[in-house]
């Protein structure tokens, strides 16, 4: 970049003019008002010909998402008038994590050696959605417990938390007595005033003793130390969320599935002594994932529905971002070489400005706090993207990308905009954005500040 700048013959300049131009992302409009946001229109048009052009933008479904082996994973169901319904299910292998005694305390491979008193599912959690003032004590989440009928396989993405895969087979019959309801209470965290620390709240649910018995009557080898052993004898389980019928029934929780004090199953069986119950612990893993299932058809937003069905022209009015397997934005910028044909231009700064629609997120779904453009653009060309709560907008800095297109005479290719990686794979956040032809006066736009060199 530096070498390209130094090649401009500044010694022979008679005029060096810096212009600020707003390149509106709308269709051709005879009253485009190009540049009004950044300076006096008469001054700008004196040096710049008003040229309307297209920024191609559209929404794509981000389907088939799996969040794999993350420390925190989503569980529950969210219904939204704009984005439709999203159901978050957890599939996991199990492993024997030990007991409160030195031995197993039971005889494997036989029901005669085990007497299960109770089974408890412990579920620590760290976040609750939606976050609305009227949701004081959380909303119930209905879950069904199923047994997997095939092994979970690691996707091979050792360096990431996510992958796309076909559905894993499970027994459609709910394990007997294991349909249950949990109700998160966001103010149940416990503060240790002595150590000045706060512990996350945890939910618990009682499961059927017969399920606990099935975990404790496997061959003795299943209980050897090592997380990968148990699944050879018991493929695993899935916790499937019952779909929310209305927005008021929406409830999604981010549970802690990491090692140690993560989500776990405790089976109580007999006594160590007269006062101490004997128990065994089963953890979730080593392979586990959240599977997101979407029903776009429950949306009442016509532009969202049209784009989910393949009509990209609806993106002229609105585009959409939804994390965790929802939607992402495709974008193609104009050819800046053609735009400034025959002129000597130095691009100083370029921003893609995305304004939130006024009716966004009435159901209480939080907006993503930052955006990213992964893979399609080198990180060096993509900066910014933070949400401005005051302006209700995102500003993606694409200066170096536009410079590369201009100086290297590259043809613009589609790039894709997502919520930040952490939000995309760990939250249900979503936002409705104005498209190029938004009617409320705040369309998507490309802002360019450039210097024009004249001999």
C-alpha positions in Angstrom: 0.0 0.0 0.0 2.8 2.4 0.9 4.6 1.8 -2.4 1.4 2.6 -4.3 1.0 5.9 -2.5 4.6 6.9 -3.1 4.1 6.3 -6.9 1.7 9.3 -7.1 3.6 12.2 -8.6 2.8 14.8 -5.9 5.6 17.1 -7.1 3.7 18.0 -10.2 0.3 18.7 -8.6 -1.5 21.9 -9.2 -4.6 20.9 -7.2 -5.1 18.3 -4.4 -8.7 18.0 -3.5 -10.1 15.8 -0.7 -13.7 14.9 -1.1 -16.3 13.1 1.1 -18.8 11.2 -0.8 -21.7 9.0 0.3 -22.3 6.3 -2.3 -25.9 5.4 -1.6 -26.7 1.7 -1.8 -30.1 2.3 -3.5 -31.3 1.6 -7.0 -31.0 4.4 -9.5 -32.8 7.4 -8.1 -33.0 10.8 -9.9 -33.2 12.5 -6.5 -30.4 10.5 -4.9 -29.1 13.3 -2.7 -25.6 11.8 -3.1 -23.2 13.2 -0.5 -25.7 15.1 1.6 -24.6 13.4 4.8 -21.0 14.4 4.6 -20.9 17.9 3.2 -22.5 20.7 1.2 -24.1 19.2 -1.9 -23.2 22.1 -4.2 -19.5 21.9 -3.2 -19.5 18.1 -3.8 -21.2 18.1 -7.2 -18.8 20.8 -8.3 -16.1 18.2 -8.2 -18.0 14.9 -8.5 -20.6 13.7 -10.9 -23.6 12.3 -9.1 -23.7 8.7 -10.2 -26.3 6.3 -8.9 -25.3 2.6 -8.7 -26.2 -0.7 -7.0 -24.8 -2.3 -4.0 -26.0 -5.9 -4.3 -27.1 -7.2 -0.9 -29.2 -10.2 0.1 -29.9 -12.5 3.1 -29.0 -16.2 3.1 -30.2 -18.9 5.6 -27.3 -20.1 7.8 -28.7 -23.6 8.1 -27.3 -26.8 9.4 -25.4 -25.2 12.2 -23.8 -27.3 14.9 -21.9 -25.8 17.8 -19.5 -28.5 18.8 -17.6 -29.2 22.1 -18.1 -25.6 23.3 -17.8 -24.8 27.0 -21.2 -23.1 26.8 -24.1 -24.4 24.7 -27.7 -23.2 24.0 -30.8 -25.2 25.0 -34.4 -24.1 24.6 -36.8 -22.6 22.0 -37.2 -19.1 20.7 -40.2 -17.8 18.7 -39.9 -14.4 17.0 -42.3 -12.6 14.7 -39.4 -11.6 12.4 -37.1 -14.5 12.4 -39.5 -17.4 13.0 -38.7 -20.2 15.5 -35.4 -21.6 16.5 -35.1 -24.8 18.6 -31.8 -25.6 20.3 -31.2 -29.3 21.2 -28.1 -30.8 22.9 -26.6 -34.1 21.7 -23.9 -35.6 23.8 -21.8 -38.7 24.6 -21.6 -39.5 28.3 -18.6 -40.6 30.3 -18.2 -42.1 33.8 -16.7 -39.3 35.9 -16.3 -41.2 39.1 -18.0 -41.6 42.5 -17.7 -40.4 46.0 -16.0 -43.6 47.0 -12.9 -45.4 46.0 -14.8 -48.2 44.3 -17.7 -48.3 41.9 -20.1 -49.2 44.7 -22.0 -51.5 42.4 -21.6 -54.6 40.3 -21.5 -53.8 36.6 -23.3 -55.9 34.0 -26.1 -57.0 36.3 -29.3 -55.3 37.6 -28.9 -57.4 40.8 -25.9 -55.4 42.0 -27.5 -52.0 41.7 -30.3 -50.3 43.5 -30.9 -46.8 42.2 -32.6 -44.4 44.6 -32.8 -41.3 42.4 -31.2 -39.6 39.4 -30.6 -35.8 39.2 -29.6 -33.7 36.2 -27.5 -30.7 37.3 -27.3 -27.8 34.8 -25.2 -24.7 35.7 -26.0 -21.8 33.4 -24.6 -18.4 32.6 -27.0 -16.5 30.3 -30.7 -16.3 29.7 -32.7 -15.2 26.7 -34.8 -13.2 26.0 -33.7 -10.4 28.3 -36.7 -8.4 28.9 -37.8 -6.4 32.0 -41.0 -8.5 32.4 -39.0 -11.8 32.4 -38.2 -11.5 36.1 -37.9 -15.2 37.0 -37.3 -16.8 33.6 -39.7 -18.8 31.6 -40.1 -22.6 31.6 -38.2 -24.8 29.1 -39.8 -28.1 28.3 -37.3 -30.9 27.5 -37.5 -34.5 26.4 -34.7 -37.0 27.0 -33.8 -39.5 24.2 -31.2 -42.2 23.8 -28.9 -41.9 20.8 -28.8 -44.9 18.5 -25.5 -44.1 16.8 -22.2 -42.8 17.9 -21.4 -39.1 17.8 -18.3 -38.6 15.6 -15.9 -35.6 15.9 -16.3 -33.5 12.8 -12.5 -33.2 12.4 -12.6 -29.4 13.0 -10.0 -29.5 15.8 -9.4 -25.8 15.6 -13.0 -24.7 15.7 -16.2 -25.0 17.8 -18.6 -25.6 14.9 -19.3 -27.8 11.9 -22.2 -28.8 9.7 -23.4 -32.4 9.7 -26.4 -34.5 9.0 -28.8 -35.4 11.8 -27.6 -37.9 14.3 -30.0 -40.8 14.8 -31.8 -41.1 18.2 -34.7 -43.2 19.5 -37.8 -41.0 18.9 -39.5 -42.5 22.0 -38.9 -40.3 25.0 -37.1 -42.3 27.7 -39.8 -43.4 30.2 -40.5 -40.7 32.8 -38.0 -38.3 31.3 -40.1 -35.5 29.8 -39.6 -32.6 32.2 -39.6 -28.8 32.7 -36.9 -26.5 34.0 -37.4 -22.9 34.9 -34.3 -20.7 35.0 -34.2 -18.0 37.6 -31.7 -15.3 36.6 -31.2 -13.9 40.1 -30.4 -17.2 41.7 -26.6 -16.7 41.6 -24.9 -17.2 44.9 -22.3 -14.7 46.3 -19.6 -15.8 48.7 -18.9 -12.7 50.7 -15.9 -14.3 52.4 -14.0 -15.0 49.2 -15.7 -12.2 47.3 -16.8 -14.4 44.4 -20.1 -15.2 42.7 -21.2 -18.6 41.6 -23.4 -19.2 38.6 -26.9 -20.5 39.3 -27.7 -24.1 38.5 -30.9 -25.8 37.5 -31.8 -29.4 38.5 -34.3 -31.9 37.3 -35.1 -35.4 38.6 -34.9 -38.1 36.0 -36.4 -41.6 36.1 -34.5 -44.2 38.2 -34.7 -46.6 35.3 -32.5 -44.3 33.2 -29.9 -44.3 36.0 -30.1 -48.1 36.1 -29.4 -48.3 32.4 -26.2 -46.3 32.9 -25.0 -48.6 35.7 -25.5 -52.0 34.3 -23.0 -51.9 31.4 -19.9 -54.1 31.2 -17.2 -53.3 33.7 -14.9 -51.9 31.0 -17.3 -49.0 30.4 -16.4 -47.5 33.8 -12.7 -47.4 33.1 -11.1 -44.0 33.4 -11.1 -42.1 30.1 -13.8 -40.0 28.6 -13.9 -42.0 25.3 -14.6 -45.4 26.8 -18.2 -45.2 28.0 -19.7 -44.3 24.5 -18.5 -47.7 23.2 -21.2 -49.2 25.3 -23.8 -46.4 25.6 -23.8 -44.0 22.5 -25.2 -41.1 24.4 -28.3 -39.0 24.9 -30.0 -35.9 23.5 -32.0 -33.3 25.3 -34.6 -32.0 22.8 -36.5 -28.8 23.5 -40.2 -28.7 23.0 -41.0 -25.9 20.5 -42.3 -22.6 21.9 -45.7 -21.8 20.4 -45.6 -18.0 21.0 -43.1 -15.2 21.7 -44.2 -15.2 25.4 -43.2 -18.9 25.7 -39.7 -18.3 24.3 -36.8 -19.3 26.6 -33.2 -20.2 25.8 -30.4 -20.7 28.2 -26.7 -20.9 27.8 -25.6 -23.9 29.9 -22.0 -24.6 31.1 -20.9 -27.9 29.6 -17.2 -27.7 30.4 -15.3 -30.2 32.6 -15.5 -30.0 36.3 -18.7 -28.4 37.5 -20.5 -28.5 34.2 -23.7 -30.1 33.2 -23.8 -33.6 34.7 -25.9 -36.5 35.8 -25.7 -37.8 39.4 -27.1 -41.3 40.2 -27.7 -42.0 43.9 -27.5 -45.7 44.8 -27.4 -46.9 48.3 -25.4 -45.6 51.3 -21.7 -45.3 52.1 -22.7 -45.3 55.8 -25.8 -44.5 57.8 -25.7 -40.8 56.9 -23.8 -40.6 53.6 -25.5 -41.4 50.3 -23.4 -43.2 47.6 -23.5 -41.6 44.2 -21.8 -41.8 40.8 -21.3 -39.0 38.3 -21.7 -39.0 34.6 -20.4 -36.1 32.5 -21.3 -34.8 29.1 -18.7 -35.5 26.4 -16.1 -35.8 25.1 -18.1 -35.1 21.9 -21.2 -32.9 22.3 -23.0 -30.3 20.3 -26.0 -28.0 20.0 -28.1 -28.7 17.0 -30.2 -25.7 15.9 -33.4 -26.4 14.0 -35.2 -23.5 12.3 -38.7 -23.0 11.2 -38.6 -19.9 9.0 -42.3 -20.4 8.1 -43.5 -19.1 11.4 -42.1 -15.7 10.6 -44.6 -12.9 9.7 -42.0 -10.7 8.1 -42.6 -10.7 4.3 -39.0 -9.6 3.3 -37.4 -12.2 5.6 -39.6 -15.0 4.3 -39.0 -14.0 0.7 -35.2 -14.2 1.1 -35.3 -17.4 3.0 -37.2 -18.8 0.0 -34.6 -17.6 -2.4 -35.9 -14.2 -3.5 -32.8 -12.0 -3.2 -34.6 -8.9 -4.6 -36.4 -8.5 -1.2 -33.0 -7.5 0.2 -33.5 -4.1 -1.4 -35.8 -3.3 1.5 -34.4 -5.2 4.4 -31.6 -7.7 5.2 -31.3 -9.8 8.3 -28.6 -11.2 10.6 -29.5 -14.0 13.0 -26.9 -15.9 15.1 -26.8 -19.6 15.8 -27.9 -21.0 12.5 -30.2 -18.1 11.5 -29.2 -15.8 8.6 -26.3 -13.9 7.2 -25.8 -11.2 4.6 -24.2 -11.4 1.2 -22.9 -8.2 -0.3 -21.2 -7.1 -3.5 -19.7 -3.6 -3.7 -19.6 -1.5 -6.9 -16.6 -1.5 -9.1 -14.7 1.5 -7.9 -12.4 1.5 -11.0 -15.4 2.0 -13.2 -16.9 4.5 -10.8 -13.8 6.7 -11.0 -12.8 5.9 -14.5 -10.2 8.2 -15.9 -9.6 10.0 -12.6 -6.6 9.9 -10.2 -8.0 8.9 -6.8 -6.6 8.1 -3.4 -9.1 6.3 -1.2 -8.6 7.5 2.3 -11.5 5.8 4.2 -14.4 3.6 3.4 -17.3 2.5 5.6 -20.3 0.3 4.9 -23.1 1.7 7.1 -25.9 -0.7 8.1 -28.9 0.9 9.9 -31.2 -1.1 12.1 -34.9 -1.1 11.0 -37.1 0.8 13.5 -39.2 -2.3 14.2 -36.3 -4.6 15.0 -36.4 -7.1 17.9 -39.6 -6.3 19.5 -39.6 -9.7 21.1 -36.6 -8.9 23.3 -34.0 -10.7 21.2 -30.7 -8.8 21.7 -28.9 -7.4 18.7 -25.4 -8.7 17.9 -22.8 -6.4 19.4 -20.3 -6.6 16.6 -20.1 -7.9 13.0 -17.4 -9.7 11.1 -16.5 -10.7 7.6 -14.8 -14.1 7.9 -12.9 -16.0 5.2 -14.2 -14.0 2.3 -11.9 -11.0 3.2 -8.5 -11.1 4.8 -8.7 -9.7 8.3 -6.5 -6.8 7.3 -9.2 -5.5 5.1 -12.0 -5.8 7.6 -12.2 -3.7 10.8 -14.8 -2.1 13.0 -18.4 -3.4 12.9 -19.3 -2.5 16.5 -22.9 -1.8 17.3 -23.7 1.8 18.1 -26.6 1.8 20.5 -27.0 5.6 20.1 -27.1 5.6 16.3 -28.7 2.2 15.9 -26.2 1.2 13.3 -23.1 -0.8 12.4 -20.1 0.7 10.5 -17.9 -1.9 8.8 -14.5 -0.3 7.9 -13.6 -1.6 4.5 -10.9 0.9 3.6 -8.1 -1.5 2.7 -10.5 -3.7 0.8 -11.7 -0.9 -1.4 -8.1 0.3 -1.9 -7.1 -3.2 -3.0 -10.1 -3.3 -5.5 -9.1 0.1 -6.9 -5.3 -0.2 -7.1 -5.1 -3.8 -8.1 -8.0 -3.4 -10.6 -9.7 -6.4 -8.9 -13.3 -7.3 -9.7 -15.6 -7.1 -6.7 -16.7 -10.5 -5.5 -19.4 -11.4 -2.9 -18.4 -11.2 0.7 -20.5 -12.3 3.7 -21.4 -10.5 6.9 -22.1 -12.4 10.1 -22.4 -11.6 13.8 -19.0 -11.9 15.5 -17.7 -15.4 15.8 -18.4 -15.7 19.5 -22.0 -14.4 19.1 -22.7 -16.4 15.9 -22.0 -19.7 17.6 -23.0 -19.0 21.2 -26.1 -16.7 21.3 -29.5 -16.4 19.7 -29.0 -12.7 18.9 -30.5 -11.2 15.7 -31.2 -7.9 14.0 -33.3 -6.6 11.1 -31.4 -4.0 9.0 -32.4 -1.5 6.4 -31.6 -2.5 2.8 -30.6 -0.4 -0.1 -34.2 0.8 -0.8 -35.4 1.3 2.7 -38.3 3.7 2.9 -37.6 5.3 6.3 -34.7 7.5 5.1 -31.8 5.5 6.4 -30.8 3.0 3.7 -27.6 1.0 3.6 -24.8 3.1 2.2 -21.1 3.1 1.4 -19.3 6.2 2.6 -16.1 7.0 0.8 -13.6 9.8 1.7 -11.0 10.2 -1.1 -8.5 12.6 -2.5 -8.6 13.5 -6.1 -5.3 14.4 -7.8 -5.5 16.9 -10.6 -2.6 18.0 -12.9 
